[in-house]
């Protein structure tokens, strides 16, 4: 209903890599969707930010058809499962 009120396009889903190992001054992330694993990064994150994860660079590329982008006119999120009759 909000799409009808404000006519905004749907937000793109962000896939995240989550913490797999953390030390006092370094942290490592892994995406469980594509198996991307970061290098050891300097721990400049708060606890909440680290638990939330970072955006996966592989899954969030800006290419057509990558990372769940909905193309204009493609109604993939219909309640009937996309069945046309």
C-alpha positions in Angstrom: 0.0 0.0 0.0 2.9 2.4 0.6 4.0 1.9 -3.0 0.6 3.3 -4.1 0.8 6.2 -1.7 4.4 7.4 -2.5 5.1 5.6 -5.8 8.6 4.6 -4.7 10.5 1.7 -6.2 11.1 -1.3 -3.9 14.4 -1.2 -2.0 17.1 -3.6 -3.1 18.0 -6.3 -0.7 21.5 -6.1 0.8 23.3 -9.4 1.3 25.7 -9.3 4.2 28.9 -11.1 5.3 28.9 -11.8 9.0 31.6 -12.2 11.7 33.4 -15.6 11.7 36.4 -14.6 13.9 37.3 -11.6 15.9 40.2 -10.5 18.1 41.1 -7.5 20.1 42.0 -5.4 17.1 41.0 -7.4 14.0 37.9 -9.0 12.6 37.1 -11.4 9.8 33.8 -11.7 7.8 32.2 -14.4 5.7 29.2 -14.4 3.4 27.3 -17.7 3.8 25.5 -17.1 0.4 28.6 -17.0 -1.9 31.4 -18.1 0.5 33.2 -14.7 0.2 35.7 -14.4 3.0 37.3 -11.0 3.9 40.9 -10.5 4.9 41.6 -9.5 8.5 40.2 -6.0 8.9 41.0 -3.5 11.6 38.3 -3.6 14.1 36.7 -0.1 13.8 33.2 -1.5 14.3 30.9 -1.3 17.3 29.6 -4.6 18.6 26.2 -3.9 16.9 27.8 -3.1 13.6 30.0 -6.2 13.7 27.0 -8.4 14.5 25.0 -6.8 11.7 27.8 -7.6 9.2 29.2 -5.8 6.2 27.8 -5.8 2.7 29.1 -8.6 0.6 31.0 -7.2 -2.4 30.2 -10.3 -4.5 26.5 -10.5 -3.8 25.8 -6.7 -4.0 27.4 -6.0 -7.4 25.4 -3.4 -9.5 24.8 -5.7 -12.5 21.5 -6.5 -14.1 20.1 -9.7 -12.6 22.6 -10.0 -9.8 21.7 -9.8 -6.1 18.0 -10.1 -6.5 17.4 -7.0 -8.5 13.9 -6.6 -9.9 13.9 -5.4 -13.5 11.2 -2.8 -14.4 8.1 -4.6 -15.5 9.2 -7.9 -13.9 6.6 -8.8 -11.3 8.4 -11.6 -9.6 7.0 -10.8 -6.1 3.4 -11.6 -6.8 1.2 -13.3 -4.3 0.3 -16.1 -6.8 3.9 -17.1 -7.2 4.3 -15.5 -10.6 1.8 -17.8 -12.2 0.1 -16.2 -15.2 -3.2 -17.6 -16.5 
